[in-house]
Amino acid sequence: MTLDETDRAILNRMQDDLPLTTHPYAAIATELGISENELLSRLTRMKDERVITRFGPFFDAAAMGGAFCLCAMAVPPENFETVLTKVNAHPEVAHNYERTHRLNMWFVLATETPEGIEATAEAIERETGIEVLCFPKLQEFFIGFRVAA
Amino acid sequence: MIDAKDREIIEALQGGLPLVPAPYAQVASDMGMDEDELLLRLADLKSSGVIRRIAAAPNHYKLGMTSNGMTVWDVKDDRVTELGTRIGALPFVTHCYERPRALPDWPYNLFAMVHGTDRDEVEEKRAEITAILGDACRAKDILYSTRILKKTGLRLKTKG
């Protein structure tokens, strides 16, 4: 789909926090100078077209007592799809990307307990016979995840 | 820490917030809860950091940001905090973390995700990072993503 200026303004604004009020979209529509109806219909269209992959709260697993961890594996290309099926079968695997490196599979584990990271990584190693390297964050240099639309 | 009711709220909102004029009222009513109570609990979850924000996750690919490179750097330990802070503040860096090295294979301790419309743009941005790090950086690499293999939000396991 093609995004017009209004879509882009909406997308930029919606990457910031939505207010906790009864009519949060109306408040944002006013900021943007459009009607609540128009905002909702454009958001719905962008979500249907997958320009927005998700709209809602971003949870921090660590603040709930859980953990996130970036992990990587060096998967032989001929076994890639078989290993991928086994890795993705774990609900703890939240994101998974193929990347250009000997370490060619990079995924994020999100678990409800810190111990869950190690347990899941070990299970994947057992199932695939491939070492799982874990790269937990030591420091986050957090500014935001915004992308200019 | 979160209690059982918070947990119910998190489960109800994992799939996202409805795009209707009164979304919190709808979620509350689905849960058999007052909207006021839901809003109060959401405010608490935000102040404790369980919810970072309520917002849209854009699809970079659909926005023309088809190239994304995970830039990785081996930065001297005594400079990583100062330099990580500067790299994290760059407008084209969406995530920036210090992570442990996995020697000998993986000497890199600073990770910065860079997005661009193509690889040339990503390389230009990477050169800016190289300039900032200067001689504090001993080795570097970039890993382009070639395929999204899975992308879901956090999913809580159903208890019991």
Contacts between the chains, C-beta under 8 A, distances in Angstrom:
chain1	res1	chain2	res2	distance
A	1	B	62	7.9
A	3	B	63	7.7
A	11	B	56	6.7
A	11	B	58	6.0
A	11	B	63	7.7
A	14	B	55	6.1
A	14	B	56	3.9
A	15	B	55	5.3
A	15	B	56	5.6
A	15	B	58	6.6
A	16	B	53	7.2
A	16	B	55	6.2
A	17	B	53	4.2
A	17	B	54	6.0
A	17	B	55	6.0
A	18	B	17	7.3
A	18	B	53	7.7
A	18	B	54	4.1
A	18	B	55	6.4
A	20	B	24	7.3
A	20	B	39	5.1
A	20	B	42	5.5
A	20	B	43	5.6
A	20	B	46	7.6
A	20	B	54	7.8
A	21	B	39	7.7
A	22	B	22	5.7
A	22	B	24	6.9
A	22	B	25	6.6
A	22	B	35	6.8
A	23	B	21	5.9
A	23	B	22	6.1
A	24	B	23	6.8
A	24	B	24	7.5
A	25	B	19	7.5
A	25	B	21	6.4
A	25	B	23	7.5
A	26	B	21	6.7
A	36	B	21	6.1
A	40	B	19	5.3
A	40	B	20	7.2
A	40	B	21	7.2
A	43	B	19	5.2
A	43	B	56	7.8
A	44	B	19	5.2
A	47	B	19	7.0
A	49	B	62	7.3
A	50	B	59	5.6
A	50	B	62	6.2
A	51	B	58	6.7
A	51	B	59	5.7
A	51	B	62	4.5
A	51	B	63	7.0
A	52	B	56	4.8
A	52	B	57	6.7
A	52	B	58	6.0
A	52	B	59	6.9
A	53	B	57	4.8
A	53	B	58	7.2
A	53	B	59	5.0
A	53	B	151	6.8
A	54	B	16	5.4
A	54	B	56	7.5
A	54	B	57	4.5
A	54	B	153	5.9
A	55	B	16	5.1
A	55	B	17	6.0
A	55	B	19	6.9
A	55	B	55	7.4
A	55	B	56	4.9
A	55	B	57	7.4
A	56	B	13	5.6
A	56	B	14	7.7
A	56	B	15	7.2
A	56	B	16	3.6
A	56	B	17	4.2
A	56	B	54	6.3
A	56	B	153	7.9
A	57	B	10	7.9
A	57	B	13	5.2
A	57	B	17	7.0
A	57	B	42	7.7
A	57	B	45	7.8
A	57	B	51	4.5
A	57	B	52	7.9
A	57	B	53	7.5
A	57	B	54	4.9
A	58	B	51	6.8
A	58	B	52	4.5
A	58	B	53	5.7
A	58	B	54	7.6
A	58	B	55	6.5
A	58	B	57	7.7
A	59	B	10	6.4
A	59	B	14	7.9
A	59	B	50	6.3
A	59	B	51	6.1
A	59	B	52	7.4
A	59	B	153	7.5
A	59	B	154	5.0
A	60	B	49	5.6
A	60	B	50	6.0
A	60	B	51	7.5
A	60	B	52	5.5
A	61	B	154	5.7
A	63	B	48	6.2
A	63	B	49	4.1
A	63	B	50	4.5
A	64	B	1	7.7
A	64	B	2	5.7
A	64	B	10	7.6
A	64	B	50	5.4
A	65	B	1	6.1
A	65	B	2	7.8
A	70	B	97	8.0
A	70	B	99	6.8
A	70	B	111	7.7
A	84	B	149	5.8
A	88	B	149	6.6
A	88	B	150	5.0
A	91	B	155	5.5
A	91	B	157	6.6
A	93	B	150	6.0
A	94	B	150	7.6
A	94	B	151	7.8
A	94	B	152	5.8
A	94	B	153	7.0
A	94	B	154	6.2
A	94	B	155	7.6
A	95	B	148	7.9
A	95	B	150	6.2
A	95	B	151	5.2
A	95	B	152	7.6
A	96	B	148	7.6
A	96	B	149	3.9
A	96	B	150	3.9
A	96	B	151	7.7
A	97	B	145	4.4
A	97	B	147	7.0
A	97	B	148	6.1
A	97	B	149	6.2
A	98	B	145	6.7
A	98	B	146	4.9
A	98	B	147	4.1
A	98	B	149	5.7
A	99	B	70	6.6
A	99	B	143	4.1
A	99	B	144	6.5
A	99	B	145	5.4
A	99	B	146	6.7
A	100	B	143	5.7
A	100	B	144	4.7
A	100	B	146	6.1
A	101	B	141	7.3
A	101	B	143	4.6
A	103	B	105	7.8
A	103	B	106	7.4
A	103	B	143	7.7
A	105	B	149	7.2
A	106	B	70	7.3
A	106	B	143	7.3
A	106	B	145	8.0
A	107	B	149	7.5
A	107	B	150	7.2
A	110	B	154	4.9
A	110	B	155	7.7
A	112	B	156	6.7
A	112	B	157	6.9
A	133	B	102	4.9
A	133	B	105	7.8
A	133	B	106	6.7
A	135	B	99	4.1
A	135	B	100	6.4
A	135	B	102	7.2
A	135	B	111	7.6
A	136	B	99	6.8
A	136	B	100	7.0
A	137	B	97	4.5
A	137	B	98	7.1
A	137	B	99	5.9
A	138	B	97	7.5
A	138	B	98	4.5
A	138	B	99	6.1
A	138	B	100	6.4
A	138	B	109	8.0
A	139	B	80	7.5
A	139	B	81	6.6
A	139	B	84	6.3
A	139	B	97	6.7
A	139	B	98	4.1
A	140	B	88	8.0
A	140	B	96	7.5
A	140	B	97	5.5
A	141	B	84	4.3
A	141	B	85	5.4
A	141	B	87	6.6
A	141	B	88	2.8
A	141	B	89	7.6
A	141	B	96	4.0
A	141	B	97	6.9
A	141	B	98	7.6
A	142	B	88	6.6
A	142	B	96	7.7
A	143	B	88	5.3
A	143	B	89	5.6
A	143	B	93	7.6
A	143	B	96	7.8
A	144	B	94	7.8
A	145	B	94	5.2
A	145	B	95	6.9
A	146	B	94	7.6
A	147	B	58	5.7
A	147	B	60	6.2
A	147	B	63	6.5
A	147	B	65	6.3
A	147	B	94	6.6
A	147	B	115	6.2
A	148	B	91	7.9
A	149	B	58	6.7
A	149	B	63	5.6
